[in-house]
Amino acid sequence: MGYALAKEQQTFITRLVKAGKFNNQSEAVREAIRRMQRQESDYLTPPPLTPAQVKAIYGSEDPQASVVGRGAFKALRAAARKGNRS
């Protein structure tokens, strides 16, 4: 597989190889891809929130929230029924 890199990227990889961090350019590119894969994986599957984080984000339950939520669901159901009859 071939790939093209910008001049700055080629220079950076060459510096890494000369510094002894990698044996060759292919190793440096493979490591970059592995890091990118880990980053994407972490982004797509974040760790679950702890109970403390949930409380900090959502706070304690607001008694009015359930009333508003029920009203919203009633409105959605009514709109859905109306849409089905047309």
C-alpha positions in Angstrom: 0.0 0.0 0.0 1.3 3.4 -0.9 0.5 6.7 0.7 1.5 10.3 0.3 2.5 12.6 3.1 3.0 16.3 3.3 6.6 17.5 3.5 6.2 18.5 7.1 4.9 15.0 8.0 7.8 13.4 6.1 10.2 15.6 8.0 8.6 14.7 11.3 8.8 11.0 10.7 12.4 11.3 9.6 13.2 13.1 12.8 11.5 10.3 14.9 13.5 7.6 13.1 16.8 9.6 13.5 16.0 10.0 17.2 15.8 6.3 17.5 12.1 6.2 18.5 11.3 4.0 15.5 13.5 1.7 13.4 12.0 2.9 10.1 9.3 5.1 8.6 6.8 2.2 8.4 6.9 1.7 12.1 6.2 5.3 12.7 3.2 5.4 10.4 1.8 2.1 11.9 2.1 3.6 15.4 0.3 6.8 14.3 -2.5 4.7 12.8 -2.7 2.6 16.0 -3.0 5.8 18.1 -5.7 7.1 15.8 -7.6 3.8 16.1 -7.5 4.0 19.9 -8.6 7.6 19.9 -11.6 6.8 17.6 -12.5 3.8 19.7 -12.4 5.8 22.9 -14.6 8.5 21.3 -17.2 6.1 20.0 -17.4 4.0 23.2 -16.9 6.4 26.2 -16.8 4.9 29.7 -20.2 4.9 31.5 -20.9 7.8 33.8 -20.5 7.3 37.5 -23.4 8.0 39.8 -21.7 11.2 41.0 -21.3 12.3 37.3 -24.9 11.6 36.6 -26.0 13.6 39.6 -23.6 16.5 38.6 -24.9 16.6 35.1 -28.6 15.9 35.6 -29.0 17.1 39.2 -31.7 15.8 41.5 -35.0 14.9 40.0 -37.2 17.9 39.3 -40.8 17.1 40.2 -42.0 19.3 37.4 -39.9 17.4 34.8 -42.1 14.4 35.0 -45.2 16.6 34.4 -43.6 18.3 31.4 -42.4 14.9 30.1 -45.9 13.4 30.4 -47.4 16.4 28.6 -44.9 16.1 25.8 -45.6 12.3 25.4 -49.3 13.0 25.3 -48.8 15.6 22.6 -46.6 13.2 20.6 -49.2 10.4 20.8 -52.0 12.7 19.8 -50.0 13.9 16.8 -49.2 10.3 15.8 -52.8 9.3 16.1 -53.9 12.3 14.0 -51.2 11.4 11.4 -52.4 7.8 11.1 -56.0 8.9 10.4 -55.1 11.1 7.4 
